[in-house]
Amino acid sequence: MIKIEHLKKVYPNIIPLKDVSVEINDGDVISVIGPSGTGKSTLLRCINLLEKPTEGHIWVDGTDVTDPKCDLGKVRQKMGMVFQSFNLFGHLTVIENIMLAPMDLLGKSKQEAYDEGMRLLRTVGLAEKALNYPDELSGGQKQRIAIARALAMNPDIILFDEPTSALDPTMVGEVQAVIRDLSKTGKTLMIVTHEMNFARAISNRVFYMDEGGIYEEGTPEQIFEHPQRENTRRFIKKLKVLELNIESRDYDFLGMAGQIEVYCNKNQIPPKTASRIQLTFEETAQILVSLLESPRIQAVCEYSEAAETAEWTVSYGGERLDVINNGDELALAVLKGITEEMKYNWNENAELPNQLSLKIQQA
């Protein structure tokens, strides 16, 4: 079991991990997902002390690996790590790469290491490449060799740091197949990955990382079907988000129109949908600014790459005000012509209690 308490990692210009506390059970298969730069790889590298934590403690099978007196070499024998860049020794053959650590660290004889290495090569489907050198292999083959090398130490825990990110798409499947087989062996696996379908299929737990820690965790069904927190939902649904705020009747209309144009171009939103996103904001803002004496309006557009759909959520302060039934008739007629649904909601506990949802018609 791995136990992490209040893990923090600070670099000179960034803090990827602010406060991580979690327990990982024996046999867990955990996919670690999230946007780039949210500390996923740093978490793995801290677990085996390739990165020294700034604060906090990590226990592996009851041993505090952050204790200066800890025998890291002994602990690392329990943990294999597979990197995205393979890290094979180019001057050694495939079988020599696999034999090296068991002979040097475990004291195995050359014959023992060879026999076990060949068994592992057969496991990953590459026994015929035993005498080849790494530069004679494809990227997918190199990564399978790297996995076999990690397995040669017979670790209880294997950490995968984006094992398919450096591969040609045609080679991803062969590496995933090896990891999928490993997930059935009872070993504890942690896999940093951007392959969502793979993470969903292979894991019993998923960590979504954001804001300096494990932002949300749960089963694959919970994370991928019913995410509870906003950043998780946006990431899973591949939502591209734009937020605009109006705090005065004299708001910068042209500036905001420009921001919407940049947002639509950046995310390659189809021109017709982009036009409707722009027009929906303009008409909604016009209605609200005309009705509110002191406007406090937050407008958030979410565009789904997967579904190619867009929706504005507009929240505003003041007394209860359903603009669908009280707004300018001409502006509302325009909105009804370009939206599939308009819905008003009142949430008295929210800072901006009036909430308007506008689902834009698909192009």
Residue frames as qw, qx, qy, qz and C-alpha x, y, z in Angstrom:
[[0.000, 0.887, 0.462, 0.000, 0.00, 0.00, 0.00],
 [0.370, 0.265, -0.018, 0.890, 1.09, 3.58, -0.72],
 [0.234, -0.826, -0.475, 0.194, 0.04, 6.31, 1.70],
 [0.355, 0.371, 0.056, 0.856, 0.61, 9.97, 0.90],
 [0.288, -0.788, -0.468, 0.279, 0.08, 12.76, 3.43],
 [0.047, -0.953, -0.055, 0.293, 0.20, 16.50, 2.65],
 [0.703, 0.037, 0.363, 0.610, 2.61, 16.12, -0.24],
 [0.179, 0.949, 0.047, -0.254, 3.90, 19.41, -1.61],
 [0.722, 0.044, 0.303, 0.620, 6.40, 20.07, -4.39],
 [0.076, 0.946, 0.056, -0.309, 7.73, 23.55, -5.11],
 [0.692, 0.257, 0.217, 0.639, 9.89, 24.63, -8.05],
 [0.279, -0.209, -0.062, 0.935, 11.32, 28.16, -8.41],
 [0.202, 0.046, -0.240, -0.948, 8.51, 29.36, -10.67],
 [0.660, -0.159, -0.439, -0.588, 5.66, 26.93, -10.05],
 [0.365, -0.213, 0.784, -0.456, 4.01, 24.74, -7.42],
 [0.472, 0.023, -0.725, -0.501, 2.61, 21.67, -9.21],
 [0.585, -0.371, -0.721, 0.020, 1.62, 19.89, -5.98],
 [0.177, -0.599, 0.203, -0.754, 0.19, 22.00, -3.15],
 [0.441, -0.265, 0.668, -0.537, -1.36, 19.40, -0.83],
 [0.702, 0.106, -0.590, -0.385, -1.90, 15.78, -1.83],
 [0.371, -0.254, 0.794, -0.409, -3.18, 13.18, 0.63],
 [0.819, 0.166, -0.257, -0.485, -4.38, 9.80, -0.61],
 [0.567, -0.312, 0.760, -0.062, -4.12, 6.06, -0.01],
 [0.614, 0.403, -0.537, -0.415, -3.43, 3.58, -2.82],
 [0.832, -0.237, 0.426, -0.264, -4.36, 0.00, -2.07],
 [0.320, -0.292, 0.853, 0.291, -2.54, -3.13, -3.13],
 [0.361, 0.317, 0.845, 0.234, -3.79, -4.18, -6.55],
 [0.262, 0.795, 0.255, -0.483, -5.28, -0.80, -7.44],
 [0.493, 0.265, 0.469, 0.683, -5.08, 0.18, -11.10],
 [0.036, -0.809, -0.285, 0.512, -5.19, 3.97, -11.07],
 [0.472, 0.531, 0.322, 0.626, -5.31, 6.26, -14.09],
 [0.252, -0.616, -0.177, 0.725, -4.07, 9.78, -13.40],
 [0.355, 0.591, 0.501, 0.523, -5.63, 12.29, -15.79],
 [0.145, -0.853, -0.236, 0.442, -5.88, 16.04, -16.12],
 [0.420, 0.905, -0.042, 0.048, -4.62, 19.01, -18.13],
 [0.730, 0.314, -0.247, 0.555, -0.93, 19.44, -18.87],
 [0.189, 0.485, -0.332, 0.786, 1.06, 21.02, -16.06],
 [0.626, -0.565, -0.041, -0.537, -1.14, 19.87, -13.19],
 [0.317, -0.595, 0.671, -0.309, 1.47, 17.72, -11.44],
 [0.966, 0.042, -0.023, -0.255, 0.58, 14.25, -12.75],
 [0.794, 0.363, -0.388, 0.295, 4.12, 13.21, -13.63],
 [0.011, 0.597, -0.512, 0.618, 5.50, 15.05, -10.60],
 [0.773, -0.357, 0.252, -0.460, 3.28, 12.93, -8.35],
 [0.985, 0.114, -0.121, 0.039, 4.69, 9.71, -9.81],
 [0.574, 0.518, -0.398, 0.494, 8.27, 10.95, -9.60],
 [0.292, -0.598, 0.434, -0.607, 7.78, 11.94, -5.96],
 [0.925, -0.241, 0.051, -0.289, 6.47, 8.48, -5.06],
 [0.950, 0.026, -0.064, 0.303, 9.77, 6.84, -6.00],
 [0.445, -0.783, 0.084, 0.427, 11.82, 9.88, -4.97],
 [0.595, 0.347, 0.311, 0.655, 13.05, 10.78, -8.44],
 [0.017, -0.669, -0.023, -0.743, 11.78, 14.17, -7.28],
 [0.325, -0.150, -0.690, 0.629, 12.30, 15.07, -3.63],
 [0.202, -0.789, -0.540, -0.213, 9.09, 16.40, -2.07],
 [0.077, 0.564, -0.216, 0.793, 9.26, 19.88, -0.55],
 [0.405, -0.264, 0.544, -0.686, 6.89, 18.85, 2.25],
 [0.864, -0.015, -0.039, -0.502, 4.86, 15.83, 3.30],
 [0.403, -0.360, 0.840, -0.054, 5.36, 12.11, 3.69],
 [0.762, 0.261, -0.414, -0.425, 5.05, 9.04, 1.46],
 [0.555, -0.329, 0.743, -0.179, 4.87, 5.53, 2.87],
 [0.675, 0.302, -0.567, -0.362, 5.38, 2.44, 0.71],
 [0.809, -0.157, -0.567, 0.013, 4.41, -0.76, 2.53],
 [0.654, -0.715, -0.213, 0.125, 4.90, 1.04, 5.84],
 [0.649, -0.174, 0.045, 0.740, 8.30, 2.55, 5.00],
 [0.078, 0.935, 0.133, -0.319, 8.53, 6.34, 4.97],
 [0.753, 0.339, 0.213, 0.522, 10.46, 6.95, 1.76],
 [0.125, 0.890, -0.008, 0.438, 10.81, 10.66, 2.63],
 [0.684, -0.706, 0.142, 0.112, 12.82, 9.77, 5.75],
 [0.245, 0.823, -0.510, -0.044, 16.51, 10.62, 5.08],
 [0.379, -0.429, 0.814, -0.093, 17.45, 7.30, 6.70],
 [0.862, 0.281, 0.288, -0.307, 15.30, 5.30, 4.27],
 [0.428, -0.243, 0.748, 0.446, 17.13, 2.75, 2.09],
 [0.527, 0.541, -0.051, -0.654, 15.79, 4.02, -1.24],
 [0.259, 0.372, -0.822, -0.344, 17.48, 1.31, -3.25],
 [0.094, 0.108, 0.971, -0.191, 15.57, -1.35, -1.36],
 [0.400, 0.511, 0.463, -0.604, 12.26, 0.49, -1.71],
 [0.411, 0.570, -0.335, -0.628, 12.78, 1.09, -5.42],
 [0.008, 0.156, -0.967, -0.199, 13.19, -2.63, -5.96],
 [0.271, 0.416, 0.810, -0.312, 9.47, -2.83, -5.21],
 [0.359, 0.779, 0.230, -0.460, 8.66, -0.14, -7.81],
 [0.535, 0.156, 0.533, 0.637, 9.18, -0.22, -11.54],
 [0.189, 0.742, 0.134, -0.629, 8.82, 2.91, -13.63],
 [0.546, 0.360, 0.583, 0.482, 8.14, 3.23, -17.33],
 [0.054, -0.572, 0.009, 0.818, 8.86, 6.62, -18.89],
 [0.609, 0.708, 0.216, -0.285, 7.47, 8.15, -22.07],
 [0.323, 0.816, -0.444, -0.181, 10.98, 8.35, -23.56],
 [0.938, 0.153, -0.312, -0.007, 11.85, 4.61, -23.10],
 [0.301, -0.805, 0.489, -0.148, 15.33, 5.26, -21.55],
 [0.988, 0.028, 0.096, 0.120, 16.84, 2.09, -23.00],
 [0.404, -0.657, 0.465, 0.435, 20.62, 1.77, -23.18],
 [0.655, 0.670, -0.150, -0.314, 21.49, 2.11, -26.85],
 [0.217, 0.622, -0.751, -0.041, 24.79, 0.23, -26.60],
 [0.351, -0.121, 0.896, -0.244, 23.13, -2.88, -25.14],
 [0.257, -0.161, -0.820, -0.485, 20.96, -5.44, -26.91],
 [0.596, -0.426, -0.221, -0.644, 17.33, -5.85, -25.89],
 [0.851, -0.317, -0.417, 0.040, 18.02, -8.85, -23.68],
 [0.538, 0.075, -0.384, 0.747, 21.06, -7.13, -22.10],
 [0.197, -0.428, 0.042, -0.881, 18.86, -4.13, -21.23],
 [0.760, -0.420, -0.234, -0.437, 16.48, -6.45, -19.41],
 [0.861, -0.125, -0.412, 0.272, 19.18, -8.53, -17.67],
 [0.333, 0.511, -0.335, 0.718, 21.22, -5.61, -16.32],
 [0.385, -0.554, 0.250, -0.695, 19.25, -4.57, -13.23],
 [0.928, -0.298, -0.071, -0.213, 18.40, -8.10, -11.94],
 [0.838, 0.159, -0.306, 0.424, 22.09, -9.02, -12.12],
 [0.264, 0.463, -0.312, 0.787, 23.40, -5.79, -10.56],
 [0.365, -0.429, 0.243, -0.790, 20.69, -5.18, -7.94],
 [0.878, -0.234, 0.060, -0.414, 19.17, -8.58, -7.22],
 [0.317, -0.549, 0.773, 0.017, 22.35, -10.63, -7.59],
 [0.906, 0.259, 0.260, -0.211, 20.86, -13.01, -10.16],
 [0.570, -0.231, 0.622, 0.485, 23.21, -15.12, -12.22],
 [0.161, 0.360, -0.475, -0.787, 23.59, -14.38, -15.89],
 [0.138, -0.139, -0.927, -0.319, 21.64, -17.51, -16.79],
 [0.008, -0.550, -0.739, 0.388, 18.81, -16.71, -14.37],
 [0.119, 0.599, 0.060, -0.790, 18.55, -13.17, -15.68],
 [0.142, 0.216, -0.690, -0.676, 18.62, -14.41, -19.27],
 [0.079, -0.299, -0.945, -0.106, 15.91, -17.02, -18.73],
 [0.031, 0.649, 0.569, -0.504, 13.66, -14.54, -16.96],
 [0.082, 0.513, -0.212, -0.827, 14.36, -11.88, -19.58],
 [0.132, 0.025, -0.815, -0.564, 13.35, -14.21, -22.40],
 [0.038, -0.489, -0.860, 0.143, 10.18, -15.16, -20.55],
 [0.051, 0.672, 0.297, -0.676, 9.29, -11.48, -20.22],
 [0.092, 0.350, -0.502, -0.786, 10.07, -10.82, -23.88],
 [0.091, -0.239, -0.913, -0.317, 7.65, -13.59, -24.80],
 [0.017, -0.603, -0.665, 0.441, 5.09, -11.98, -22.50],
 [0.144, 0.710, 0.046, -0.688, 5.32, -8.69, -24.41],
 [0.769, 0.559, 0.303, -0.059, 5.51, -10.47, -27.78],
 [0.314, 0.894, -0.318, -0.037, 9.10, -9.56, -28.66],
 [0.824, -0.370, 0.395, 0.170, 11.22, -12.65, -28.01],
 [0.790, 0.417, 0.247, 0.376, 12.51, -12.52, -31.59],
 [0.212, 0.900, -0.087, 0.370, 14.02, -9.06, -30.90],
 [0.771, -0.604, -0.020, 0.201, 16.25, -10.26, -28.03],
 [0.706, -0.180, 0.214, 0.651, 19.52, -9.66, -29.88],
 [0.296, 0.743, 0.278, 0.533, 18.48, -6.43, -31.60],
 [0.306, -0.115, -0.284, 0.901, 19.62, -3.00, -30.43],
 [0.124, 0.633, 0.529, -0.551, 17.08, -0.34, -29.42],
 [0.178, 0.551, -0.221, -0.785, 17.66, 1.80, -32.53],
 [0.112, 0.045, -0.872, -0.474, 16.50, -1.16, -34.64],
 [0.001, -0.458, -0.867, 0.197, 13.05, -1.11, -33.00],
 [0.107, -0.638, -0.403, -0.647, 9.89, 0.92, -33.51],
 [0.183, -0.433, 0.344, -0.813, 8.65, 3.23, -30.77],
 [0.820, -0.289, -0.043, -0.493, 5.97, 0.79, -29.71],
 [0.896, 0.055, -0.401, 0.182, 8.50, -2.05, -29.53],
 [0.312, 0.393, -0.480, 0.719, 10.89, 0.08, -27.46],
 [0.452, -0.420, 0.253, -0.745, 8.13, 0.85, -24.98],
 [0.939, -0.167, -0.183, -0.239, 7.21, -2.82, -24.67],
 [0.721, 0.213, -0.474, 0.459, 10.88, -3.58, -23.99],
 [0.019, -0.453, 0.392, -0.801, 10.90, -0.84, -21.33],
 [0.754, -0.350, 0.054, -0.553, 7.90, -2.51, -19.68],
 [0.940, 0.010, -0.329, 0.086, 9.64, -5.90, -19.77],
 [0.446, 0.380, -0.478, 0.655, 12.73, -4.30, -18.21],
 [0.366, -0.456, 0.301, -0.753, 10.62, -2.87, -15.38],
 [0.906, -0.206, -0.079, -0.362, 9.00, -6.28, -14.82],
 [0.734, 0.300, -0.552, 0.258, 12.40, -7.98, -14.61],
 [0.051, 0.359, -0.611, 0.704, 12.76, -6.65, -11.06],
 [0.381, -0.407, -0.829, -0.043, 9.42, -8.30, -10.15],
 [0.043, -0.148, 0.307, -0.939, 8.05, -5.08, -8.62],
 [0.050, 0.491, 0.813, -0.309, 4.83, -4.91, -6.65],
 [0.175, 0.832, 0.254, -0.461, 4.16, -1.41, -8.00],
 [0.511, 0.191, 0.451, 0.706, 4.61, -0.10, -11.54],
 [0.077, 0.758, 0.174, -0.624, 4.42, 3.60, -12.36],
 [0.525, 0.406, 0.538, 0.520, 3.71, 4.56, -15.98],
 [0.057, -0.639, -0.061, 0.765, 4.49, 8.16, -16.95],
 [0.540, 0.658, -0.052, -0.521, 2.50, 8.76, -20.15],
 [0.602, -0.230, 0.716, 0.268, 3.74, 5.51, -21.70],
 [0.564, 0.461, 0.618, 0.296, 2.11, 6.12, -25.11],
 [0.114, 0.912, 0.139, -0.369, 2.50, 9.89, -25.54],
 [0.102, -0.666, 0.532, 0.513, 5.71, 9.64, -27.58],
 [0.466, 0.061, 0.850, 0.240, 4.35, 6.96, -29.90],
 [0.242, 0.027, -0.556, -0.794, 2.92, 7.09, -33.37],
 [0.662, -0.040, 0.224, -0.714, -0.88, 6.53, -33.08],
 [0.826, 0.187, -0.451, -0.282, -0.55, 3.21, -34.90],
 [0.508, 0.229, -0.752, 0.351, 1.70, 1.89, -32.12],
 [0.353, -0.394, 0.391, -0.753, -0.38, 2.95, -29.12],
 [0.871, -0.143, -0.122, -0.454, -2.57, -0.14, -29.13],
 [0.804, 0.158, -0.542, 0.184, 0.27, -2.63, -28.78],
 [0.190, 0.287, -0.593, 0.728, 1.58, -0.93, -25.63],
 [0.557, -0.249, 0.188, -0.769, -1.91, -0.56, -24.17],
 [0.886, -0.034, -0.388, -0.251, -2.49, -4.29, -24.70],
 [0.583, 0.165, -0.647, 0.462, 0.57, -5.12, -22.58],
 [0.107, -0.229, 0.462, -0.850, -0.53, -2.77, -19.79],
 [0.730, -0.169, -0.114, -0.652, -4.05, -4.19, -19.96],
 [0.835, -0.008, -0.549, 0.039, -2.67, -7.68, -19.40],
 [0.343, 0.207, -0.595, 0.697, -0.57, -6.38, -16.48],
 [0.389, -0.319, 0.178, -0.846, -3.66, -4.88, -14.86],
 [0.869, -0.184, -0.254, -0.382, -4.99, -8.41, -14.35],
 [0.669, 0.217, -0.632, 0.325, -1.93, -9.68, -12.46],
 [0.627, -0.673, -0.368, 0.133, -2.69, -8.09, -9.08],
 [0.517, -0.026, -0.113, 0.848, 0.18, -5.63, -9.26],
 [0.031, -0.824, -0.324, 0.464, -0.46, -2.04, -8.25],
 [0.473, 0.332, 0.390, 0.717, -0.40, 0.24, -11.31],
 [0.032, 0.798, 0.215, -0.561, -0.45, 4.03, -11.58],
 [0.519, 0.314, 0.536, 0.587, -0.75, 5.32, -15.13],
 [0.074, 0.631, 0.032, -0.772, -0.48, 8.95, -16.18],
 [0.357, 0.250, 0.764, 0.475, -2.33, 9.08, -19.48],
 [0.273, 0.316, -0.050, -0.907, -4.19, 11.32, -21.90],
 [0.319, -0.052, -0.820, -0.472, -5.98, 8.33, -23.44],
 [0.488, -0.165, 0.347, -0.784, -9.41, 8.64, -21.84],
 [0.872, 0.034, -0.266, -0.409, -10.96, 5.50, -23.32],
 [0.643, 0.224, -0.676, 0.283, -7.97, 3.48, -22.14],
 [0.038, -0.255, 0.598, -0.759, -8.15, 5.00, -18.64],
 [0.679, -0.108, 0.111, -0.718, -11.83, 4.21, -18.43],
 [0.879, 0.111, -0.398, -0.237, -11.39, 0.61, -19.56],
 [0.652, 0.248, -0.630, 0.341, -8.38, -0.38, -17.46],
 [0.052, 0.353, -0.532, 0.768, -8.78, 1.34, -14.09],
 [0.390, -0.543, -0.739, 0.082, -10.64, 0.67, -10.89],
 [0.231, -0.805, -0.262, 0.480, -9.87, 4.25, -9.71],
 [0.458, 0.611, 0.200, 0.614, -9.27, 7.52, -11.54],
 [0.347, -0.611, -0.195, 0.685, -7.51, 10.60, -10.18],
 [0.347, 0.797, 0.257, 0.422, -8.32, 13.88, -11.92],
 [0.552, -0.377, -0.158, 0.727, -5.56, 16.35, -11.08],
 [0.160, 0.726, 0.233, 0.627, -5.97, 20.11, -11.09],
 [0.287, -0.852, 0.041, -0.436, -5.38, 23.13, -8.87],
 [0.017, 0.652, -0.657, 0.379, -2.32, 21.60, -7.23],
 [0.371, -0.209, 0.835, -0.350, -3.69, 18.25, -6.17],
 [0.001, -0.249, -0.942, -0.226, -6.16, 15.43, -6.71],
 [0.282, -0.057, -0.042, -0.957, -9.12, 17.62, -7.60],
 [0.808, -0.019, 0.127, -0.575, -11.56, 14.70, -7.85],
 [0.072, 0.287, -0.951, -0.093, -11.27, 10.93, -7.62],
 [0.749, 0.077, 0.361, -0.551, -13.63, 8.03, -8.09],
 [0.683, 0.124, 0.702, 0.158, -14.43, 4.99, -10.15],
 [0.191, 0.006, 0.580, 0.792, -14.23, 5.32, -13.93],
 [0.042, -0.632, -0.719, -0.286, -18.02, 5.48, -14.06],
 [0.253, -0.813, -0.348, 0.392, -18.13, 8.28, -11.49],
 [0.280, -0.527, 0.232, 0.769, -15.43, 10.36, -13.17],
 [0.110, -0.033, 0.660, 0.742, -16.39, 9.81, -16.80],
 [0.132, -0.519, -0.761, -0.366, -20.17, 9.60, -16.47],
 [0.358, -0.838, -0.386, -0.142, -21.01, 11.66, -13.38],
 [0.475, 0.175, -0.307, 0.806, -18.19, 14.10, -12.52],
 [0.316, -0.750, -0.534, 0.227, -19.12, 16.13, -9.46],
 [0.293, -0.690, -0.005, 0.662, -16.82, 19.13, -9.86],
 [0.439, 0.836, 0.073, -0.322, -16.74, 21.78, -12.56],
 [0.064, 0.719, -0.616, -0.316, -13.15, 21.43, -13.81],
 [0.413, -0.082, 0.904, 0.079, -13.53, 17.66, -14.06],
 [0.557, 0.593, 0.541, -0.213, -16.73, 18.01, -16.06],
 [0.342, 0.859, -0.174, -0.338, -15.13, 20.47, -18.46],
 [0.108, -0.557, 0.787, 0.243, -12.08, 18.27, -18.98],
 [0.475, 0.099, 0.874, -0.015, -14.01, 15.03, -19.49],
 [0.510, 0.689, 0.495, -0.142, -16.45, 16.61, -21.92],
 [0.533, 0.103, 0.331, 0.772, -13.61, 18.44, -23.72],
 [0.052, 0.916, 0.397, -0.006, -15.24, 21.79, -23.10],
 [0.433, 0.221, 0.009, 0.874, -13.55, 24.98, -24.27],
 [0.247, -0.770, -0.526, 0.264, -14.52, 27.80, -21.93],
 [0.224, 0.408, 0.045, 0.884, -14.76, 31.56, -22.31],
 [0.289, -0.672, -0.575, 0.366, -15.75, 33.81, -19.40],
 [0.147, 0.475, 0.133, 0.857, -16.84, 37.44, -19.78],
 [0.273, -0.546, -0.606, 0.510, -17.83, 39.82, -16.99],
 [0.033, 0.633, 0.278, 0.722, -19.98, 42.94, -17.24],
 [0.398, -0.438, -0.548, 0.591, -19.86, 45.33, -14.29],
 [0.025, 0.461, 0.079, -0.884, -21.15, 48.53, -15.83],
 [0.571, 0.682, 0.396, -0.229, -23.70, 49.72, -18.32],
 [0.328, 0.867, -0.313, -0.206, -20.74, 51.18, -20.21],
 [0.793, -0.259, 0.514, 0.199, -19.02, 47.82, -20.67],
 [0.006, -0.555, 0.603, 0.573, -16.52, 47.32, -23.49],
 [0.820, 0.360, 0.294, -0.335, -18.84, 45.82, -26.08],
 [0.634, 0.681, -0.352, -0.098, -16.28, 45.83, -28.91],
 [0.037, -0.582, 0.790, -0.189, -13.57, 44.35, -26.70],
 [0.620, -0.057, 0.715, -0.318, -15.80, 41.47, -25.64],
 [0.808, 0.520, 0.068, -0.267, -16.89, 40.86, -29.22],
 [0.394, 0.703, -0.592, 0.009, -13.21, 40.59, -30.09],
 [0.319, -0.384, 0.825, -0.266, -12.62, 38.10, -27.27],
 [0.791, 0.214, 0.473, -0.323, -15.46, 35.93, -28.56],
 [0.696, 0.664, -0.220, -0.164, -14.02, 36.03, -32.09],
 [0.128, 0.629, -0.756, 0.127, -10.57, 34.99, -30.85],
 [0.550, -0.167, 0.740, -0.349, -12.13, 32.19, -28.76],
 [0.832, 0.394, 0.260, -0.292, -14.08, 30.85, -31.73],
 [0.570, 0.707, -0.416, -0.057, -11.09, 31.01, -34.09],
 [0.115, -0.570, 0.785, -0.214, -8.74, 29.40, -31.56],
 [0.534, -0.042, 0.794, -0.286, -11.09, 26.46, -31.02],
 [0.071, 0.081, -0.789, -0.604, -11.97, 26.11, -34.72],
 [0.366, 0.420, 0.678, -0.479, -15.67, 26.53, -34.04],
 [0.342, 0.438, 0.684, 0.472, -17.71, 26.29, -37.27],
 [0.076, 0.142, 0.099, 0.982, -18.54, 29.77, -38.63],
 [0.426, -0.491, -0.476, -0.592, -22.31, 29.39, -38.27],
 [0.663, -0.529, -0.488, 0.204, -22.03, 28.26, -34.65],
 [0.449, -0.122, -0.177, 0.867, -19.49, 31.03, -33.97],
 [0.103, -0.346, -0.252, -0.898, -21.92, 33.61, -35.34],
 [0.589, -0.565, -0.476, -0.329, -24.68, 32.29, -33.07],
 [0.640, -0.355, -0.410, 0.544, -22.34, 32.34, -30.05],
 [0.234, 0.052, -0.020, 0.971, -21.59, 36.01, -30.77],
 [0.305, -0.405, -0.357, -0.785, -25.21, 36.98, -31.40],
 [0.635, -0.514, -0.577, -0.010, -26.48, 35.14, -28.32],
 [0.498, -0.301, -0.335, 0.741, -24.09, 37.07, -26.10],
 [0.066, 0.152, 0.139, 0.976, -24.94, 40.41, -27.74],
 [0.434, -0.468, -0.458, -0.619, -28.71, 40.02, -27.41],
 [0.661, -0.492, -0.536, 0.183, -28.56, 38.63, -23.85],
 [0.428, -0.175, -0.233, 0.855, -26.24, 41.42, -22.71],
 [0.094, -0.297, -0.253, -0.916, -28.51, 44.01, -24.31],
 [0.557, -0.549, -0.526, -0.334, -31.55, 42.67, -22.44],
 [0.664, -0.454, -0.442, 0.397, -29.81, 42.51, -19.06],
 [0.349, -0.036, -0.099, 0.931, -28.03, 45.87, -19.25],
 [0.212, -0.402, -0.312, -0.834, -31.34, 47.55, -20.11],
 [0.648, -0.545, -0.457, -0.273, -33.09, 45.95, -17.11],
 [0.729, -0.410, -0.332, 0.437, -30.39, 46.13, -14.40],
 [0.074, -0.995, 0.014, -0.067, -29.53, 49.47, -12.79],
 [0.188, -0.766, 0.615, 0.023, -26.12, 48.24, -11.61],
 [0.910, 0.249, -0.284, -0.170, -25.22, 45.26, -13.78],
 [0.327, -0.541, 0.774, -0.035, -23.17, 42.41, -12.30],
 [0.896, 0.324, -0.001, -0.303, -23.14, 39.80, -15.02],
 [0.321, -0.462, 0.797, 0.220, -20.96, 36.74, -15.56],
 [0.823, 0.423, -0.057, -0.374, -21.33, 35.04, -18.94],
 [0.405, -0.420, 0.795, 0.167, -19.63, 31.68, -19.53],
 [0.764, 0.423, -0.261, -0.412, -19.59, 29.99, -22.92],
 [0.565, -0.309, 0.763, 0.053, -18.80, 26.27, -23.12],
 [0.671, 0.486, -0.368, -0.422, -18.09, 24.69, -26.49],
 [0.807, -0.207, 0.553, -0.033, -17.87, 20.89, -26.65],
 [0.132, 0.524, -0.710, -0.451, -15.34, 19.63, -29.18],
 [0.223, 0.015, 0.974, 0.030, -16.79, 16.14, -28.95],
 [0.303, 0.578, 0.739, -0.169, -20.44, 17.07, -29.55],
 [0.211, 0.219, 0.343, 0.888, -19.80, 20.33, -31.45],
 [0.244, -0.784, -0.536, -0.195, -22.37, 22.08, -29.26],
 [0.236, 0.256, -0.271, 0.898, -22.24, 25.41, -27.47],
 [0.388, -0.726, -0.565, -0.052, -24.02, 26.84, -24.46],
 [0.076, 0.509, -0.256, 0.818, -23.98, 30.17, -22.65],
 [0.493, -0.582, -0.608, 0.221, -24.59, 30.25, -18.89],
 [0.094, 0.552, -0.042, 0.828, -25.32, 33.80, -17.80],
 [0.473, -0.539, -0.602, 0.351, -25.46, 34.61, -14.08],
 [0.088, 0.538, 0.025, 0.838, -26.47, 38.03, -12.75],
 [0.179, -0.165, -0.657, 0.713, -27.13, 39.80, -9.48],
 [0.319, -0.146, -0.063, -0.934, -30.11, 41.71, -8.15],
 [0.620, 0.056, 0.510, -0.593, -33.64, 40.68, -7.29],
 [0.543, 0.180, 0.812, 0.115, -35.28, 37.72, -8.95],
 [0.368, 0.635, -0.152, -0.661, -35.60, 38.57, -12.64],
 [0.662, 0.187, 0.703, 0.182, -36.67, 36.05, -15.27],
 [0.073, 0.504, -0.321, -0.799, -35.61, 37.80, -18.47],
 [0.102, 0.145, 0.895, 0.409, -37.25, 35.14, -20.63],
 [0.029, -0.686, -0.725, -0.051, -40.62, 36.56, -19.57],
 [0.160, -0.877, -0.235, 0.387, -39.57, 40.16, -18.98],
 [0.431, -0.331, 0.368, 0.754, -36.99, 41.02, -21.62],
 [0.283, 0.511, -0.250, -0.772, -37.19, 43.01, -24.83],
 [0.819, 0.299, 0.413, -0.263, -39.49, 41.13, -27.20],
 [0.633, 0.719, -0.264, -0.113, -37.40, 41.73, -30.31],
 [0.038, 0.630, -0.763, 0.138, -34.17, 40.57, -28.64],
 [0.601, -0.118, 0.733, -0.296, -35.94, 37.52, -27.20],
 [0.823, 0.484, 0.143, -0.261, -37.32, 36.68, -30.64],
 [0.438, 0.713, -0.547, -0.005, -33.77, 36.72, -32.01],
 [0.235, -0.447, 0.824, -0.257, -32.57, 34.47, -29.17],
 [0.761, 0.117, 0.541, -0.339, -35.41, 32.00, -29.69],
 [0.753, 0.615, -0.106, -0.209, -34.44, 31.78, -33.35],
 [0.468, 0.631, -0.601, 0.150, -30.83, 30.74, -32.66],
 [0.204, -0.369, 0.808, -0.411, -31.16, 28.65, -29.48],
 [0.462, -0.140, -0.848, -0.219, -32.56, 25.18, -28.89],
 [0.541, -0.606, -0.576, 0.092, -33.46, 25.92, -25.28],
 [0.045, 0.532, -0.278, 0.799, -33.59, 28.88, -22.92],
 [0.650, -0.486, -0.582, 0.052, -33.98, 28.15, -19.22],
 [0.089, -0.686, 0.277, -0.667, -34.10, 30.45, -16.19],
 [0.717, -0.332, -0.576, 0.209, -33.21, 29.40, -12.65],
 [0.228, -0.815, 0.180, -0.501, -33.13, 31.24, -9.32],
 [0.774, -0.119, -0.501, 0.369, -30.54, 30.19, -6.73],
 [0.285, -0.918, -0.055, -0.270, -30.88, 32.42, -3.69],
 [0.765, -0.568, 0.145, 0.265, -27.68, 31.03, -2.10],
 [0.726, 0.277, 0.197, 0.598, -25.46, 31.95, -5.04],
 [0.280, -0.422, -0.013, 0.862, -23.48, 35.17, -5.26],
 [0.276, 0.177, -0.374, -0.868, -25.22, 35.84, -8.59],
 [0.460, 0.127, 0.785, -0.394, -28.61, 34.22, -7.95],
 [0.687, 0.562, 0.109, -0.448, -30.21, 34.73, -11.37],
 [0.362, -0.322, 0.788, 0.381, -29.05, 32.08, -13.83],
 [0.686, 0.560, 0.031, -0.463, -29.91, 31.83, -17.50],
 [0.529, -0.189, 0.755, 0.337, -28.91, 28.89, -19.73],
 [0.581, 0.647, -0.067, -0.489, -28.98, 29.21, -23.51],
 [0.667, -0.074, 0.681, 0.292, -28.24, 26.15, -25.65],
 [0.226, 0.591, -0.340, -0.696, -27.27, 27.26, -29.11],
 [0.877, 0.384, 0.164, -0.238, -28.69, 25.55, -32.17],
 [0.658, -0.238, 0.557, 0.446, -26.20, 23.31, -33.94],
 [0.190, 0.559, -0.402, -0.700, -24.94, 24.48, -37.32]]
